[in-house]
Each structure stands twice: as C-alpha cells, then as structure tokens.
Amino acid sequence: MDGLNRIKPGFPMAMLAGGVEFFGGLALIIGLLTRPIALVSSVLMLIALTVVHRSNGFFISANGYEFALALLAMSLSLTITGSGRISLDAIFRKV
C-alpha cells in the first residue's frame, strides 16, 4: 500500500496539503506570518517523511526523503528564527 492511500480522506487532505504548500510558500516569500506558516509546513513535512517517503531510501531520484528533509530543516529554522528585516512581518511590527 503506498503512502497516498494511508491518510483518509485522501482528496481533502491532498487539497489541504497543496494549499499549505502553495499559499504558505507565497506567504513565506513575502515574509507574512512566517513563524505560524513555517510551523504548519514543518508538520506537513514530518507527515510527508513518515507516510510517503519513508521506505523509498534517501535520494530524491528514487522518490526518497532527501528533499522533504531539507524542507523540514528550512521550515524549522524559520519557525525558530522568524522573518528578517525585509519582510511584511517586520513592517507590521514597526507600525
């Protein structure tokens, strides 16, 4: 059984994950709500690592967990450090 069939209901979960990845990625690019979105992305990458990519090995060429692990590390670092000086979060903090 592949990882896509283990999480029920499949279609709503896929739409939720895709929405987090797309709209959360856009928000991270502009620096809006960086810490909460990075935390949600971390949880999403943990689920991807444990459910989908776990048994395929390390390298991405074999659908492994290499890229998901890199995204997890990035989102965890953004959760801890927050956004930088050039972000919407910083602009809203000044107001």
The first five atom37 places (N, CA, C, CB, O) and aatype in JSON, in Angstrom:
{
  "aatype": [12, 3, 7, 10, 2, 1, 9, 11, 14, 7, 13, 14, 12, 0, 12, 10, 0, 7, 7, 19, 6, 13, 13, 7, 7, 10, 0, 10, 9, 9, 7, 10, 10, 16, 1, 14, 9, 0, 10, 19, 15, 15, 19, 10, 12, 10, 9, 0, 10, 16, 19, 19, 8, 1, 15, 2, 7, 13, 13, 9, 15, 0, 2, 7, 18, 6, 13, 0, 10, 0, 10, 10, 0, 12, 15, 10, 15, 10, 16, 9, 16, 7, 15, 7, 1, 9, 15, 10, 3, 0, 9, 13, 1, 11, 19],
  "atom_mask": [
    [1, 1, 1, 1, 1],
    [1, 1, 1, 1, 1],
    [1, 1, 1, 0, 1],
    [1, 1, 1, 1, 1],
    [1, 1, 1, 1, 1],
    [1, 1, 1, 1, 1],
    [1, 1, 1, 1, 1],
    [1, 1, 1, 1, 1],
    [1, 1, 1, 1, 1],
    [1, 1, 1, 0, 1],
    [1, 1, 1, 1, 1],
    [1, 1, 1, 1, 1],
    [1, 1, 1, 1, 1],
    [1, 1, 1, 1, 1],
    [1, 1, 1, 1, 1],
    [1, 1, 1, 1, 1],
    [1, 1, 1, 1, 1],
    [1, 1, 1, 0, 1],
    [1, 1, 1, 0, 1],
    [1, 1, 1, 1, 1],
    [1, 1, 1, 1, 1],
    [1, 1, 1, 1, 1],
    [1, 1, 1, 1, 1],
    [1, 1, 1, 0, 1],
    [1, 1, 1, 0, 1],
    [1, 1, 1, 1, 1],
    [1, 1, 1, 1, 1],
    [1, 1, 1, 1, 1],
    [1, 1, 1, 1, 1],
    [1, 1, 1, 1, 1],
    [1, 1, 1, 0, 1],
    [1, 1, 1, 1, 1],
    [1, 1, 1, 1, 1],
    [1, 1, 1, 1, 1],
    [1, 1, 1, 1, 1],
    [1, 1, 1, 1, 1],
    [1, 1, 1, 1, 1],
    [1, 1, 1, 1, 1],
    [1, 1, 1, 1, 1],
    [1, 1, 1, 1, 1],
    [1, 1, 1, 1, 1],
    [1, 1, 1, 1, 1],
    [1, 1, 1, 1, 1],
    [1, 1, 1, 1, 1],
    [1, 1, 1, 1, 1],
    [1, 1, 1, 1, 1],
    [1, 1, 1, 1, 1],
    [1, 1, 1, 1, 1],
    [1, 1, 1, 1, 1],
    [1, 1, 1, 1, 1],
    [1, 1, 1, 1, 1],
    [1, 1, 1, 1, 1],
    [1, 1, 1, 1, 1],
    [1, 1, 1, 1, 1],
    [1, 1, 1, 1, 1],
    [1, 1, 1, 1, 1],
    [1, 1, 1, 0, 1],
    [1, 1, 1, 1, 1],
    [1, 1, 1, 1, 1],
    [1, 1, 1, 1, 1],
    [1, 1, 1, 1, 1],
    [1, 1, 1, 1, 1],
    [1, 1, 1, 1, 1],
    [1, 1, 1, 0, 1],
    [1, 1, 1, 1, 1],
    [1, 1, 1, 1, 1],
    [1, 1, 1, 1, 1],
    [1, 1, 1, 1, 1],
    [1, 1, 1, 1, 1],
    [1, 1, 1, 1, 1],
    [1, 1, 1, 1, 1],
    [1, 1, 1, 1, 1],
    [1, 1, 1, 1, 1],
    [1, 1, 1, 1, 1],
    [1, 1, 1, 1, 1],
    [1, 1, 1, 1, 1],
    [1, 1, 1, 1, 1],
    [1, 1, 1, 1, 1],
    [1, 1, 1, 1, 1],
    [1, 1, 1, 1, 1],
    [1, 1, 1, 1, 1],
    [1, 1, 1, 0, 1],
    [1, 1, 1, 1, 1],
    [1, 1, 1, 0, 1],
    [1, 1, 1, 1, 1],
    [1, 1, 1, 1, 1],
    [1, 1, 1, 1, 1],
    [1, 1, 1, 1, 1],
    [1, 1, 1, 1, 1],
    [1, 1, 1, 1, 1],
    [1, 1, 1, 1, 1],
    [1, 1, 1, 1, 1],
    [1, 1, 1, 1, 1],
    [1, 1, 1, 1, 1],
    [1, 1, 1, 1, 1]
  ],
  "atom_positions": [
    [[0.85, -1.17, 0.0], [0.0, 0.0, 0.0], [0.89, 1.24, 0.0], [-0.96, 0.0, 1.22], [1.77, 1.37, 0.85]],
    [[0.68, 2.13, -0.93], [1.52, 3.32, -0.98], [1.04, 4.34, 0.05], [1.53, 3.92, -2.39], [-0.05, 4.22, 0.61]],
    [[1.87, 5.35, 0.27], [1.59, 6.35, 1.3], [0.38, 7.2, 1.02], [0.0, 0.0, 0.0], [-0.23, 7.74, 1.95]],
    [[0.01, 7.34, -0.24], [-1.11, 8.21, -0.58], [-2.44, 7.63, -0.13], [-1.14, 8.47, -2.05], [-3.4, 8.38, 0.07]],
    [[-2.52, 6.32, 0.02], [-3.78, 5.69, 0.42], [-3.88, 5.5, 1.93], [-3.92, 4.36, -0.27], [-4.91, 5.0, 2.41]],
    [[-2.86, 5.87, 2.69], [-2.89, 5.64, 4.13], [-3.63, 6.74, 4.89], [-1.49, 5.53, 4.65], [-4.13, 6.49, 5.99]],
    [[-3.7, 7.94, 4.34], [-4.35, 9.04, 5.04], [-5.75, 9.21, 4.47], [-3.54, 10.36, 4.91], [-5.92, 9.44, 3.27]],
    [[-6.74, 9.09, 5.32], [-8.14, 9.2, 4.9], [-8.74, 10.47, 5.47], [-8.97, 7.97, 5.34], [-8.37, 10.82, 6.59]],
    [[-9.61, 11.17, 4.82], [-9.97, 11.07, 3.42], [-8.9, 11.68, 2.53], [-11.32, 11.75, 3.17], [-8.39, 12.76, 2.81]],
    [[-8.55, 11.0, 1.47], [-7.41, 11.35, 0.64], [-7.52, 12.68, -0.08], [0.0, 0.0, 0.0], [-6.6, 13.49, 0.01]],
    [[-8.61, 12.93, -0.78], [-8.72, 14.15, -1.58], [-8.71, 15.42, -0.74], [-9.98, 14.1, -2.41], [-7.97, 16.35, -1.06]],
    [[-9.51, 15.51, 0.33], [-9.44, 16.73, 1.15], [-8.07, 16.95, 1.79], [-10.49, 16.68, 2.24], [-7.62, 18.09, 1.91]],
    [[-7.41, 15.88, 2.19], [-6.08, 16.02, 2.77], [-5.07, 16.5, 1.73], [-5.62, 14.7, 3.39], [-4.18, 17.29, 2.04]],
    [[-5.21, 16.0, 0.5], [-4.32, 16.45, -0.57], [-4.55, 17.92, -0.9], [-4.52, 15.59, -1.83], [-3.6, 18.65, -1.15]],
    [[-5.8, 18.35, -0.89], [-6.11, 19.76, -1.14], [-5.57, 20.65, -0.01], [-7.64, 19.96, -1.29], [-5.06, 21.74, -0.26]],
    [[-5.68, 20.18, 1.22], [-5.16, 20.93, 2.35], [-3.64, 21.04, 2.29], [-5.59, 20.27, 3.66], [-3.08, 22.11, 2.5]],
    [[-2.99, 19.92, 2.0], [-1.53, 19.94, 1.89], [-1.07, 20.82, 0.73], [-0.99, 18.52, 1.71], [-0.11, 21.58, 0.87]],
    [[-1.75, 20.73, -0.4], [-1.39, 21.57, -1.54], [-1.62, 23.04, -1.25], [0.0, 0.0, 0.0], [-0.82, 23.88, -1.68]],
    [[-2.69, 23.36, -0.54], [-2.94, 24.75, -0.17], [-1.88, 25.3, 0.77], [0.0, 0.0, 0.0], [-1.44, 26.44, 0.62]],
    [[-1.48, 24.49, 1.74], [-0.43, 24.91, 2.66], [0.86, 25.12, 1.9], [-0.23, 23.87, 3.78], [1.56, 26.11, 2.13]],
    [[1.2, 24.21, 1.0], [2.44, 24.34, 0.25], [2.42, 25.56, -0.67], [2.7, 23.07, -0.56], [3.41, 26.28, -0.74]],
    [[1.32, 25.79, -1.37], [1.27, 26.9, -2.33], [1.12, 28.25, -1.63], [0.12, 26.7, -3.3], [1.98, 29.12, -1.77]],
    [[0.03, 28.42, -0.87], [-0.21, 29.71, -0.24], [0.76, 29.98, 0.91], [-1.64, 29.78, 0.25], [1.14, 31.13, 1.14]],
    [[1.14, 28.94, 1.62], [2.15, 29.11, 2.66], [3.5, 29.48, 2.08], [0.0, 0.0, 0.0], [4.23, 30.29, 2.65]],
    [[3.84, 28.89, 0.94], [5.09, 29.25, 0.27], [5.09, 30.7, -0.19], [0.0, 0.0, 0.0], [6.09, 31.4, -0.06]],
    [[3.95, 31.15, -0.74], [3.85, 32.56, -1.13], [3.99, 33.48, 0.06], [2.51, 32.82, -1.84], [4.66, 34.51, -0.01]],
    [[3.35, 33.12, 1.17], [3.44, 33.95, 2.38], [4.87, 33.96, 2.94], [2.46, 33.43, 3.45], [5.32, 34.99, 3.44]],
    [[5.57, 32.84, 2.85], [6.96, 32.81, 3.31], [7.86, 33.66, 2.42], [7.47, 31.37, 3.34], [8.8, 34.29, 2.91]],
    [[7.58, 33.7, 1.13], [8.38, 34.52, 0.23], [8.28, 35.99, 0.59], [7.95, 34.31, -1.22], [9.29, 36.7, 0.59]],
    [[7.09, 36.46, 0.9], [6.92, 37.88, 1.24], [7.11, 38.15, 2.73], [5.55, 38.36, 0.81], [7.13, 39.31, 3.15]],
    [[7.25, 37.11, 3.52], [7.52, 37.28, 4.95], [6.29, 37.62, 5.76], [0.0, 0.0, 0.0], [6.37, 38.43, 6.69]],
    [[5.17, 37.04, 5.44], [3.92, 37.3, 6.15], [3.57, 36.09, 7.01], [2.76, 37.63, 5.16], [3.48, 34.97, 6.5]],
    [[3.36, 36.3, 8.3], [3.04, 35.23, 9.25], [4.06, 34.09, 9.18], [1.63, 34.68, 8.99], [3.69, 32.92, 9.09]],
    [[5.32, 34.45, 9.22], [6.4, 33.5, 8.95], [6.41, 32.34, 9.95], [7.74, 34.21, 8.97], [6.45, 31.18, 9.54]],
    [[6.39, 32.64, 11.22], [6.5, 31.56, 12.21], [5.33, 30.59, 12.2], [6.64, 32.15, 13.58], [5.56, 29.38, 12.21]],
    [[4.08, 31.05, 12.17], [2.98, 30.07, 12.14], [2.97, 29.23, 10.87], [1.66, 30.79, 12.29], [2.72, 28.03, 10.92]],
    [[3.24, 29.85, 9.73], [3.23, 29.1, 8.48], [4.39, 28.12, 8.43], [3.28, 30.05, 7.28], [4.25, 27.01, 7.92]],
    [[5.54, 28.53, 8.94], [6.69, 27.62, 8.98], [6.42, 26.44, 9.91], [7.96, 28.37, 9.43], [6.86, 25.32, 9.63]],
    [[5.71, 26.67, 11.0], [5.36, 25.58, 11.91], [4.41, 24.59, 11.23], [4.72, 26.13, 13.19], [4.58, 23.38, 11.35]],
    [[3.4, 25.11, 10.52], [2.47, 24.24, 9.81], [3.21, 23.47, 8.71], [1.31, 25.06, 9.2], [2.93, 22.29, 8.48]],
    [[4.14, 24.14, 8.03], [4.93, 23.46, 7.0], [5.82, 22.38, 7.59], [5.79, 24.46, 6.24], [6.05, 21.34, 6.96]],
    [[6.33, 22.61, 8.79], [7.13, 21.58, 9.47], [6.31, 20.34, 9.75], [7.7, 22.13, 10.78], [6.77, 19.22, 9.52]],
    [[5.1, 20.53, 10.24], [4.21, 19.38, 10.5], [3.9, 18.65, 9.19], [2.9, 19.84, 11.18], [3.9, 17.42, 9.15]],
    [[3.65, 19.41, 8.14], [3.37, 18.81, 6.83], [4.55, 17.99, 6.33], [3.02, 19.89, 5.81], [4.35, 16.9, 5.78]],
    [[5.76, 18.48, 6.5], [6.94, 17.75, 6.06], [7.2, 16.52, 6.93], [8.17, 18.66, 6.07], [7.68, 15.5, 6.43]],
    [[6.89, 16.6, 8.22], [7.01, 15.4, 9.07], [6.05, 14.31, 8.61], [6.74, 15.76, 10.54], [6.41, 13.13, 8.6]],
    [[4.84, 14.7, 8.24], [3.88, 13.72, 7.73], [4.37, 13.14, 6.41], [2.49, 14.36, 7.56], [4.27, 11.94, 6.18]],
    [[4.9, 13.99, 5.54], [5.42, 13.51, 4.26], [6.58, 12.56, 4.47], [5.86, 14.68, 3.38], [6.68, 11.55, 3.77]],
    [[7.45, 12.86, 5.43], [8.59, 11.98, 5.7], [8.15, 10.62, 6.23], [9.54, 12.63, 6.68], [8.67, 9.59, 5.81]],
    [[7.2, 10.62, 7.15], [6.83, 9.37, 7.8], [5.85, 8.54, 7.0], [6.25, 9.66, 9.15], [5.85, 7.31, 7.11]],
    [[5.01, 9.17, 6.19], [3.97, 8.42, 5.5], [4.35, 8.11, 4.05], [2.67, 9.2, 5.52], [4.14, 6.99, 3.59]],
    [[4.89, 9.07, 3.34], [5.08, 8.91, 1.9], [6.49, 8.47, 1.54], [4.75, 10.19, 1.18], [6.65, 7.49, 0.81]],
    [[7.5, 9.16, 2.04], [8.87, 8.95, 1.55], [9.71, 8.01, 2.41], [9.55, 10.25, 1.45], [10.87, 7.77, 2.07]],
    [[9.2, 7.5, 3.47], [9.98, 6.76, 4.45], [10.67, 5.53, 3.88], [9.11, 6.34, 5.58], [11.85, 5.3, 4.17]],
    [[9.99, 4.74, 3.11], [10.53, 3.45, 2.69], [11.23, 3.5, 1.34], [9.44, 2.43, 2.65], [11.61, 2.45, 0.82]],
    [[11.4, 4.68, 0.76], [11.98, 4.76, -0.58], [13.46, 5.07, -0.59], [11.26, 5.79, -1.37], [14.03, 5.25, -1.67]],
    [[14.1, 5.15, 0.55], [15.52, 5.48, 0.59], [15.73, 6.97, 0.77], [0.0, 0.0, 0.0], [14.78, 7.71, 1.03]],
    [[16.97, 7.39, 0.63], [17.33, 8.78, 0.92], [17.18, 9.71, -0.27], [18.74, 8.83, 1.42], [16.6, 10.79, -0.15]],
    [[17.69, 9.31, -1.43], [17.83, 10.24, -2.54], [16.52, 10.5, -3.27], [18.84, 9.73, -3.52], [15.68, 9.6, -3.41]],
    [[16.35, 11.74, -3.72], [15.13, 12.17, -4.37], [14.92, 11.46, -5.71], [15.14, 13.67, -4.57], [13.79, 11.35, -6.17]],
    [[15.98, 11.0, -6.33], [15.85, 10.31, -7.62], [15.06, 9.01, -7.49], [17.24, 10.02, -8.21], [14.51, 8.52, -8.48]],
    [[15.01, 8.45, -6.29], [14.23, 7.24, -6.04], [12.99, 7.55, -5.22], [15.08, 6.18, -5.33], [12.47, 6.68, -4.52]],
    [[12.5, 8.8, -5.3], [11.36, 9.27, -4.51], [11.64, 9.14, -3.01], [10.09, 8.48, -4.89], [10.76, 8.77, -2.23]],
    [[12.87, 9.43, -2.64], [13.29, 9.34, -1.25], [12.95, 10.58, -0.45], [0.0, 0.0, 0.0], [12.25, 11.47, -0.93]],
    [[13.47, 10.62, 0.76], [13.1, 11.67, 1.7], [14.09, 12.82, 1.76], [12.94, 11.09, 3.05], [13.98, 13.67, 2.65]],
    [[15.05, 12.89, 0.85], [16.08, 13.92, 0.87], [15.48, 15.34, 0.8], [17.04, 13.71, -0.29], [15.82, 16.18, 1.64]],
    [[14.62, 15.61, -0.16], [14.06, 16.94, -0.35], [13.1, 17.3, 0.77], [13.35, 17.03, -1.69], [13.1, 18.44, 1.24]],
    [[12.3, 16.36, 1.21], [11.38, 16.62, 2.32], [12.15, 16.92, 3.6], [10.44, 15.42, 2.54], [11.72, 17.75, 4.41]],
    [[13.28, 16.27, 3.8], [14.12, 16.53, 4.97], [14.72, 17.93, 4.9], [15.22, 15.47, 5.08], [14.8, 18.62, 5.92]],
    [[15.15, 18.35, 3.71], [15.68, 19.71, 3.54], [14.59, 20.75, 3.8], [16.26, 19.88, 2.12], [14.86, 21.78, 4.43]],
    [[13.37, 20.5, 3.32], [12.27, 21.43, 3.58], [11.9, 21.46, 5.05], [11.05, 21.05, 2.74], [11.53, 22.52, 5.58]],
    [[11.98, 20.33, 5.73], [11.73, 20.28, 7.16], [12.76, 21.12, 7.91], [11.75, 18.82, 7.67], [12.4, 21.88, 8.81]],
    [[14.03, 20.99, 7.55], [15.08, 21.77, 8.21], [14.88, 23.27, 7.97], [16.46, 21.34, 7.71], [15.07, 24.07, 8.88]],
    [[14.5, 23.64, 6.75], [14.26, 25.04, 6.43], [13.09, 25.59, 7.22], [14.0, 25.22, 4.94], [13.18, 26.68, 7.78]],
    [[12.0, 24.85, 7.27], [10.82, 25.36, 7.97], [11.04, 25.39, 9.49], [9.61, 24.5, 7.64], [10.52, 26.28, 10.16]],
    [[11.78, 24.45, 10.02], [12.1, 24.5, 11.46], [12.98, 25.7, 11.79], [12.79, 23.21, 11.9], [12.79, 26.34, 12.82]],
    [[13.94, 26.01, 10.91], [14.79, 27.16, 11.17], [13.99, 28.46, 11.09], [15.96, 27.2, 10.19], [14.24, 29.38, 11.87]],
    [[13.04, 28.55, 10.16], [12.19, 29.74, 10.09], [11.25, 29.82, 11.28], [11.4, 29.74, 8.78], [10.91, 30.92, 11.72]],
    [[10.81, 28.69, 11.79], [9.96, 28.69, 12.98], [10.73, 29.25, 14.18], [9.46, 27.27, 13.29], [10.17, 29.99, 14.99]],
    [[11.98, 28.89, 14.29], [12.79, 29.34, 15.43], [13.24, 30.79, 15.27], [14.0, 28.44, 15.6], [13.12, 31.58, 16.21]],
    [[13.75, 31.15, 14.09], [14.34, 32.48, 13.91], [13.34, 33.54, 13.5], [15.42, 32.4, 12.9], [13.53, 34.72, 13.81]],
    [[12.28, 33.17, 12.8], [11.32, 34.15, 12.33], [11.8, 34.82, 11.05], [0.0, 0.0, 0.0], [12.77, 34.39, 10.43]],
    [[11.11, 35.87, 10.67], [11.45, 36.56, 9.43], [12.54, 37.6, 9.68], [10.2, 37.24, 8.82], [12.86, 37.93, 10.81]],
    [[13.09, 38.09, 8.58], [14.18, 39.05, 8.68], [13.7, 40.48, 8.6], [0.0, 0.0, 0.0], [12.52, 40.78, 8.76]],
    [[14.68, 41.39, 8.35], [14.38, 42.82, 8.32], [13.52, 43.21, 7.12], [15.67, 43.61, 8.29], [12.71, 44.13, 7.21]],
    [[13.7, 42.51, 6.0], [12.95, 42.84, 4.79], [11.8, 41.85, 4.66], [13.87, 42.81, 3.51], [11.87, 40.89, 3.89]],
    [[10.75, 42.09, 5.41], [9.57, 41.22, 5.37], [8.35, 42.03, 5.79], [9.76, 39.97, 6.29], [8.46, 43.09, 6.39]],
    [[7.2, 41.51, 5.46], [5.97, 42.18, 5.9], [5.8, 42.1, 7.41], [4.75, 41.57, 5.2], [5.23, 43.0, 8.02]],
    [[6.27, 41.03, 8.01], [6.21, 40.93, 9.47], [6.99, 42.07, 10.13], [6.77, 39.58, 9.94], [6.51, 42.66, 11.1]],
    [[8.17, 42.39, 9.61], [8.97, 43.48, 10.16], [8.3, 44.83, 9.95], [10.35, 43.48, 9.53], [8.36, 45.7, 10.83]],
    [[7.67, 45.01, 8.8], [6.97, 46.26, 8.53], [5.79, 46.42, 9.48], [6.49, 46.32, 7.06], [5.56, 47.5, 10.01]],
    [[5.04, 45.35, 9.7], [3.88, 45.42, 10.6], [4.31, 45.58, 12.06], [3.03, 44.17, 10.45], [3.55, 46.15, 12.86]],
    [[5.49, 45.1, 12.42], [5.98, 45.29, 13.78], [6.29, 46.76, 14.07], [7.23, 44.44, 14.01], [6.13, 47.22, 15.2]],
    [[6.73, 47.5, 13.05], [7.08, 48.9, 13.21], [5.85, 49.79, 13.36], [7.9, 49.37, 12.05], [5.92, 50.85, 13.97]],
    [[4.74, 49.35, 12.8], [3.52, 50.18, 12.81], [2.84, 50.16, 14.14], [2.56, 49.74, 11.75], [1.8, 50.8, 14.31]]
  ]
}
